[in-house]
Amino acid sequence: MYSLRLHAERVTRYLRNYPDLSRQARVKLFANLHSDLRINGDFYRSDTERRLAPGSNCFWYAILIKDDEGDGRIRQFSFIVDDQHAVYGVVLVEFVQIDVGA
């Protein structure tokens, strides 16, 4: 199990200030992100196809969230996660990109 850290500006602040995303969707996103990466981090870390480049400290991770309490749209949140400190039990979410569907 890992301790999950989110980059304060590029991830936490960005998601908290993202327009058109309801509070409930934000809570669902943070809860899923924390529970999945903390518990299943080794699964994602060991998948070489998720690495940004061979030997990279970073891998990608994505979550789909439907904003039922907001506009009802589905959003894909794609994250870049740095695991260089995983040996100490810490992974850092460095970046997030949001793609909006129907």
N, C-alpha and C positions, 0 to 999 in steps of 0.2 A: 504494500500500500504506500502511496506517495502523498506528500504534502503538495498542494497545488498553489502556485503563485500566478497572479495575473498582472501583466504589465499595467501600471497605474494609468498611464496616458493612452497608450495605443489600444488597450482592451477595456479596462474597467470604465474609464471616463467615456470612451467612445460608445460603449453599449448603454451606459446610463443616460447618455444624452441623445441617443439615436431616436429621431422622430418617427412617429407612426408605429411604435412598438409599445404595446400595453405593459403595465407593471406586471401583470400576471404572466405574460410571455417572457418577460425579463427574469422573473423569479424561476420559472420553469427552465429557462436556458441555463442560468447559473447553477441550479440544483442538479440538472443532468450533467453538465460539464464537470462539476466537482465530483459527483458520485462515480461517473463512468471513468474518467481519467485517473482518479485516485485509486479505484479498485482494480481496473483493467489496464492500467498503464503499461504493464509488461507486454500485454498482447499487442498494443499499438507500437510500442518501442521495438519489438522484435520483428515486425513486418518490414522487410527491406524495401518493399514497393512504396511504403509511406515516406521514406527518407527523401529529402529534397535533392540530395545528390549522394553518391556513394561516399561513405565515411562522414557524412554530415551529422552534426549534433541535433539537427532539427527534423521533425516529421510533421505531416499534416494530419488533421483530425477534423471531422465535420459532424454537425448535428442539424437535423431538420426539426423545425418547430412551427406548429400552426398557431396563429394568434387568434384563438377563439374569442377572447375578451376584447380584442381590438378590431382590426379590419378584416379578420378571418383569413388572411393570406398566409401562405406557407413561405417560410424563409429558410434558406440554408446558411448556416454559420460555419465558415471554414476557418480553421485556426492553424497557426504555425506554433509548434510546441518545441521548446529547447530542453533536451534532457541531459545536458552535460553535467548536471549536479544530481542526477538520479542515484548515483552511488551513495549520496547522502540522504536519499529519500525525497528529493525535491524535483519537480518539473515546473518549468516556467512557460506560461502561455504568452508568447511574444506579440502576436498579431492576429487580427480577425478581419474577415471580409464577409459581407452580407450580400446574398443574392436573393431577390424577391421573386416568388412565383405567383401563380394565379390564386 
